[in-house]
Amino acid sequence: MTYFCFIESAILSVPHMEPMMADDLDEAKLEAEALLAQHSSGYVAHIFDDDERAATIRRDGSTPPNSRDHKELPAF
């Protein structure tokens, strides 16, 4: 399984997409935090497992509760 990270940016209209090396969701969250830190205009990173949003990481490092349930998260 490959996780993908979509980084929303204040300067781009389309999120930046990165395939991730993570083997599980916890590793993917750490990787997403690192990717978000590399994008100075990025404000949120969404982690996808296939076509399901598995987690969202905000610039401050927070993860919303129930982040496995993509229906609870706002669409981008």
N, CA, C and O atoms as a GROMACS GRO file, in nm:
protein
  304
    1MET      N    1   0.085  -0.116   0.000
    1MET     CA    2   0.000   0.000   0.000
    1MET      C    3   0.090   0.123   0.000
    1MET      O    4   0.192   0.126   0.068
    2THR      N    5   0.051   0.222  -0.075
    2THR     CA    6   0.123   0.348  -0.081
    2THR      C    7   0.034   0.458  -0.027
    2THR      O    8  -0.081   0.474  -0.071
    3TYR      N    9   0.086   0.534   0.066
    3TYR     CA   10   0.017   0.653   0.114
    3TYR      C   11   0.058   0.770   0.025
    3TYR      O   12   0.169   0.774  -0.028
    4PHE      N   13  -0.034   0.864   0.009
    4PHE     CA   14  -0.007   0.986  -0.066
    4PHE      C   15  -0.037   1.104   0.024
    4PHE      O   16  -0.130   1.100   0.104
    5CYS      N   17   0.041   1.210   0.009
    5CYS     CA   18   0.022   1.332   0.086
    5CYS      C   19  -0.012   1.444  -0.011
    5CYS      O   20   0.057   1.466  -0.110
    6PHE      N   21  -0.120   1.515   0.018
    6PHE     CA   22  -0.161   1.631  -0.059
    6PHE      C   23  -0.145   1.753   0.031
    6PHE      O   24  -0.207   1.761   0.137
    7ILE      N   25  -0.062   1.847  -0.012
    7ILE     CA   26  -0.034   1.966   0.068
    7ILE      C   27  -0.105   2.085   0.007
    7ILE      O   28  -0.082   2.122  -0.108
    8GLU      N   29  -0.194   2.145   0.087
    8GLU     CA   30  -0.263   2.265   0.043
    8GLU      C   31  -0.175   2.386   0.071
    8GLU      O   32  -0.111   2.395   0.176
    9SER      N   33  -0.172   2.478  -0.024
    9SER     CA   34  -0.082   2.593  -0.018
    9SER      C   35  -0.158   2.723  -0.032
    9SER      O   36  -0.261   2.731  -0.100
   10ALA      N   37  -0.106   2.824   0.033
   10ALA     CA   38  -0.166   2.958   0.022
   10ALA      C   39  -0.138   3.023  -0.113
   10ALA      O   40  -0.203   3.121  -0.149
   11ILE      N   41  -0.041   2.970  -0.190
   11ILE     CA   42  -0.005   3.034  -0.317
   11ILE      C   43  -0.041   2.951  -0.440
   11ILE      O   44  -0.031   3.001  -0.552
   12LEU      N   45  -0.082   2.825  -0.421
   12LEU     CA   46  -0.120   2.740  -0.534
   12LEU      C   47  -0.267   2.703  -0.528
   12LEU      O   48  -0.320   2.681  -0.419
   13SER      N   49  -0.331   2.697  -0.642
   13SER     CA   50  -0.474   2.662  -0.643
   13SER      C   51  -0.496   2.511  -0.642
   13SER      O   52  -0.607   2.464  -0.614
   14VAL      N   53  -0.392   2.435  -0.672
   14VAL     CA   54  -0.401   2.288  -0.675
   14VAL      C   55  -0.305   2.232  -0.570
   14VAL      O   56  -0.189   2.273  -0.566
   15PRO      N   57  -0.352   2.140  -0.485
   15PRO     CA   58  -0.261   2.084  -0.384
   15PRO      C   59  -0.141   2.011  -0.447
   15PRO      O   60  -0.152   1.950  -0.553
   16HIS      N   61  -0.028   2.021  -0.378
   16HIS     CA   62   0.093   1.950  -0.420
   16HIS      C   63   0.082   1.806  -0.371
   16HIS      O   64   0.046   1.784  -0.255
   17MET      N   65   0.112   1.708  -0.455
   17MET     CA   66   0.099   1.567  -0.420
   17MET      C   67   0.236   1.502  -0.410
   17MET      O   68   0.322   1.523  -0.495
   18GLU      N   69   0.254   1.423  -0.304
   18GLU     CA   70   0.379   1.348  -0.283
   18GLU      C   71   0.345   1.204  -0.248
   18GLU      O   72   0.264   1.181  -0.158
   19PRO      N   73   0.404   1.105  -0.316
   19PRO     CA   74   0.393   0.967  -0.267
   19PRO      C   75   0.478   0.955  -0.142
   19PRO      O   76   0.582   1.021  -0.130
   20MET      N   77   0.435   0.872  -0.049
   20MET     CA   78   0.504   0.861   0.078
   20MET      C   79   0.573   0.726   0.092
   20MET      O   80   0.531   0.627   0.032
   21MET      N   81   0.680   0.723   0.171
   21MET     CA   82   0.756   0.600   0.195
   21MET      C   83   0.703   0.522   0.316
   21MET      O   84   0.748   0.410   0.340
   22ALA      N   85   0.612   0.578   0.391
   22ALA     CA   86   0.562   0.522   0.517
   22ALA      C   87   0.500   0.384   0.498
   22ALA      O   88   0.436   0.355   0.397
   23ASP      N   89   0.520   0.299   0.600
   23ASP     CA   90   0.461   0.165   0.601
   23ASP      C   91   0.330   0.159   0.677
   23ASP      O   92   0.251   0.066   0.658
   24ASP      N   93   0.305   0.258   0.763
   24ASP     CA   94   0.179   0.260   0.838
   24ASP      C   95   0.137   0.405   0.860
   24ASP      O   96   0.211   0.498   0.828
   25LEU      N   97   0.017   0.422   0.916
   25LEU     CA   98  -0.038   0.557   0.928
   25LEU      C   99   0.044   0.645   1.023
   25LEU      O  100   0.060   0.764   0.997
   26ASP      N  101   0.097   0.588   1.130
   26ASP     CA  102   0.178   0.669   1.222
   26ASP      C  103   0.302   0.724   1.152
   26ASP      O  104   0.338   0.840   1.171
   27GLU      N  105   0.368   0.640   1.074
   27GLU     CA  106   0.484   0.687   0.997
   27GLU      C  107   0.442   0.791   0.894
   27GLU      O  108   0.513   0.888   0.870
   28ALA      N  109   0.326   0.770   0.833
   28ALA     CA  110   0.276   0.864   0.732
   28ALA      C  111   0.250   1.001   0.794
   28ALA      O  112   0.276   1.103   0.731
   29LYS      N  113   0.197   1.004   0.916
   29LYS     CA  114   0.173   1.132   0.984
   29LYS      C  115   0.304   1.206   1.009
   29LYS      O  116   0.313   1.326   0.987
   30LEU      N  117   0.406   1.133   1.054
   30LEU     CA  118   0.537   1.196   1.076
   30LEU      C  119   0.596   1.248   0.945
   30LEU      O  120   0.654   1.357   0.940
   31GLU      N  121   0.582   1.168   0.840
   31GLU     CA  122   0.633   1.209   0.709
   31GLU      C  123   0.558   1.331   0.657
   31GLU      O  124   0.618   1.421   0.598
   32ALA      N  125   0.427   1.333   0.677
   32ALA     CA  126   0.346   1.447   0.633
   32ALA      C  127   0.386   1.574   0.706
   32ALA      O  128   0.391   1.682   0.646
   33GLU      N  129   0.414   1.564   0.836
   33GLU     CA  130   0.460   1.680   0.912
   33GLU      C  131   0.591   1.734   0.854
   33GLU      O  132   0.609   1.855   0.842
   34ALA      N  133   0.681   1.643   0.820
   34ALA     CA  134   0.809   1.684   0.761
   34ALA      C  135   0.788   1.748   0.624
   34ALA      O  136   0.851   1.849   0.593
   35LEU      N  137   0.702   1.690   0.542
   35LEU     CA  138   0.674   1.748   0.410
   35LEU      C  139   0.611   1.886   0.422
   35LEU      O  140   0.646   1.978   0.349
   36LEU      N  141   0.518   1.900   0.516
   36LEU     CA  142   0.452   2.028   0.536
   36LEU      C  143   0.554   2.134   0.580
   36LEU      O  144   0.545   2.250   0.539
   37ALA      N  145   0.649   2.095   0.662
   37ALA     CA  146   0.753   2.188   0.708
   37ALA      C  147   0.842   2.236   0.593
   37ALA      O  148   0.898   2.345   0.598
   38GLN      N  149   0.855   2.153   0.489
   38GLN     CA  150   0.937   2.189   0.373
   38GLN      C  151   0.868   2.287   0.279
   38GLN      O  152   0.935   2.350   0.197
   39HIS      N  153   0.738   2.301   0.290
   39HIS     CA  154   0.661   2.390   0.202
   39HIS      C  155   0.619   2.513   0.283
   39HIS      O  156   0.524   2.508   0.360
   40SER      N  157   0.690   2.622   0.266
   40SER     CA  158   0.667   2.741   0.349
   40SER      C  159   0.526   2.798   0.333
   40SER      O  160   0.474   2.860   0.426
   41SER      N  161   0.464   2.779   0.218
   41SER     CA  162   0.329   2.832   0.198
   41SER      C  163   0.221   2.728   0.228
   41SER      O  164   0.102   2.758   0.221
   42GLY      N  165   0.263   2.605   0.262
   42GLY     CA  166   0.167   2.501   0.294
   42GLY      C  167   0.105   2.522   0.431
   42GLY      O  168   0.173   2.564   0.525
   43TYR      N  169  -0.026   2.494   0.441
   43TYR     CA  170  -0.093   2.511   0.570
   43TYR      C  171  -0.162   2.386   0.620
   43TYR      O  172  -0.199   2.379   0.737
   44VAL      N  173  -0.179   2.285   0.534
   44VAL     CA  174  -0.241   2.160   0.577
   44VAL      C  175  -0.195   2.048   0.483
   44VAL      O  176  -0.176   2.069   0.364
   45ALA      N  177  -0.178   1.927   0.541
   45ALA     CA  178  -0.140   1.810   0.462
   45ALA      C  179  -0.244   1.702   0.484
   45ALA      O  180  -0.277   1.669   0.598
   46HIS      N  181  -0.296   1.648   0.377
   46HIS     CA  182  -0.393   1.539   0.383
   46HIS      C  183  -0.323   1.410   0.343
   46HIS      O  184  -0.255   1.405   0.241
   47ILE      N  185  -0.340   1.306   0.423
   47ILE     CA  186  -0.283   1.176   0.394
   47ILE      C  187  -0.393   1.086   0.340
   47ILE      O  188  -0.498   1.070   0.402
   48PHE      N  189  -0.366   1.027   0.224
   48PHE     CA  190  -0.463   0.935   0.164
   48PHE      C  191  -0.407   0.794   0.161
   48PHE      O  192  -0.289   0.772   0.132
   49ASP      N  193  -0.493   0.699   0.191
   49ASP     CA  194  -0.466   0.556   0.180
   49ASP      C  195  -0.560   0.507   0.070
   49ASP      O  196  -0.680   0.493   0.092
   50ASP      N  197  -0.505   0.483  -0.048
   50ASP     CA  198  -0.585   0.460  -0.168
   50ASP      C  199  -0.672   0.583  -0.191
   50ASP      O  200  -0.618   0.693  -0.204
   51ASP      N  201  -0.805   0.568  -0.197
   51ASP     CA  202  -0.890   0.684  -0.222
   51ASP      C  203  -0.957   0.735  -0.094
   51ASP      O  204  -1.050   0.816  -0.101
   52GLU      N  205  -0.912   0.688   0.022
   52GLU     CA  206  -0.969   0.730   0.150
   52GLU      C  207  -0.874   0.825   0.222
   52GLU      O  208  -0.755   0.796   0.239
   53ARG      N  209  -0.928   0.939   0.266
   53ARG     CA  210  -0.848   1.031   0.344
   53ARG      C  211  -0.828   0.969   0.482
   53ARG      O  212  -0.926   0.947   0.554
   54ALA      N  213  -0.706   0.942   0.519
   54ALA     CA  214  -0.674   0.873   0.644
   54ALA      C  215  -0.643   0.969   0.757
   54ALA      O  216  -0.668   0.937   0.873
   55ALA      N  217  -0.589   1.087   0.726
   55ALA     CA  218  -0.554   1.184   0.829
   55ALA      C  219  -0.530   1.321   0.767
   55ALA      O  220  -0.504   1.333   0.647
   56THR      N  221  -0.538   1.422   0.851
   56THR     CA  222  -0.508   1.559   0.812
   56THR      C  223  -0.416   1.617   0.917
   56THR      O  224  -0.442   1.606   1.037
   57ILE      N  225  -0.308   1.678   0.872
   57ILE     CA  226  -0.211   1.743   0.961
   57ILE      C  227  -0.212   1.891   0.930
   57ILE      O  228  -0.194   1.931   0.815
   58ARG      N  229  -0.232   1.971   1.031
   58ARG     CA  230  -0.230   2.117   1.013
   58ARG      C  231  -0.090   2.171   1.042
   58ARG      O  232  -0.008   2.103   1.104
   59ARG      N  233  -0.064   2.291   0.997
   59ARG     CA  234   0.068   2.354   1.013
   59ARG      C  235   0.115   2.348   1.158
   59ARG      O  236   0.235   2.330   1.182
   60ASP      N  237   0.026   2.363   1.255
   60ASP     CA  238   0.066   2.360   1.395
   60ASP      C  239   0.093   2.218   1.446
   60ASP      O  240   0.125   2.200   1.564
   61GLY      N  241   0.082   2.118   1.359
   61GLY     CA  242   0.110   1.980   1.396
   61GLY      C  243  -0.009   1.905   1.451
   61GLY      O  244   0.002   1.787   1.485
   62SER      N  245  -0.124   1.970   1.459
   62SER     CA  246  -0.240   1.903   1.516
   62SER      C  247  -0.307   1.810   1.415
   62SER      O  248  -0.302   1.834   1.294
   63THR      N  249  -0.367   1.706   1.466
   63THR     CA  250  -0.445   1.612   1.386
   63THR      C  251  -0.587   1.614   1.440
   63THR      O  252  -0.606   1.592   1.560
   64PRO      N  253  -0.687   1.641   1.356
   64PRO     CA  254  -0.824   1.646   1.406
   64PRO      C  255  -0.867   1.511   1.464
   64PRO      O  256  -0.820   1.407   1.417
   65PRO      N  257  -0.955   1.511   1.564
   65PRO     CA  258  -1.006   1.384   1.615
   65PRO      C  259  -1.079   1.308   1.504
   65PRO      O  260  -1.133   1.370   1.412
   66ASN      N  261  -1.081   1.177   1.514
   66ASN     CA  262  -1.148   1.092   1.413
   66ASN      C  263  -1.093   1.116   1.274
   66ASN      O  264  -1.169   1.114   1.177
   67SER      N  265  -0.964   1.139   1.262
   67SER     CA  266  -0.908   1.174   1.131
   67SER      C  267  -0.914   1.058   1.032
   67SER      O  268  -0.891   1.078   0.913
   68ARG      N  269  -0.943   0.936   1.078
   68ARG     CA  270  -0.960   0.822   0.989
   68ARG      C  271  -1.094   0.831   0.915
   68ARG      O  272  -1.111   0.769   0.810
   69ASP      N  273  -1.188   0.906   0.970
   69ASP     CA  274  -1.320   0.919   0.910
   69ASP      C  275  -1.324   1.044   0.822
   69ASP      O  276  -1.350   1.154   0.870
   70HIS      N  277  -1.297   1.026   0.693
   70HIS     CA  278  -1.287   1.140   0.603
   70HIS      C  279  -1.417   1.217   0.589
   70HIS      O  280  -1.415   1.331   0.542
   71LYS      N  281  -1.531   1.159   0.628
   71LYS     CA  282  -1.657   1.230   0.617
   71LYS      C  283  -1.666   1.346   0.717
   71LYS      O  284  -1.743   1.440   0.697
   72GLU      N  285  -1.587   1.339   0.824
   72GLU     CA  286  -1.587   1.442   0.926
   72GLU      C  287  -1.497   1.561   0.890
   72GLU      O  288  -1.504   1.666   0.955
   73LEU      N  289  -1.415   1.545   0.787
   73LEU     CA  290  -1.320   1.648   0.749
   73LEU      C  291  -1.372   1.731   0.634
   73LEU      O  292  -1.442   1.679   0.546
   74PRO      N  293  -1.339   1.860   0.632
   74PRO     CA  294  -1.384   1.944   0.521
   74PRO      C  295  -1.314   1.902   0.390
   74PRO      O  296  -1.197   1.863   0.389
   75ALA      N  297  -1.387   1.910   0.283
   75ALA     CA  298  -1.330   1.878   0.151
   75ALA      C  299  -1.234   1.987   0.110
   75ALA      O  300  -1.248   2.102   0.152
   76PHE      N  301  -1.136   1.952   0.028
   76PHE     CA  302  -1.044   2.054  -0.022
   76PHE      C  303  -1.061   2.067  -0.170
   76PHE      O  304  -0.993   2.148  -0.233
   0.00000   0.00000   0.00000
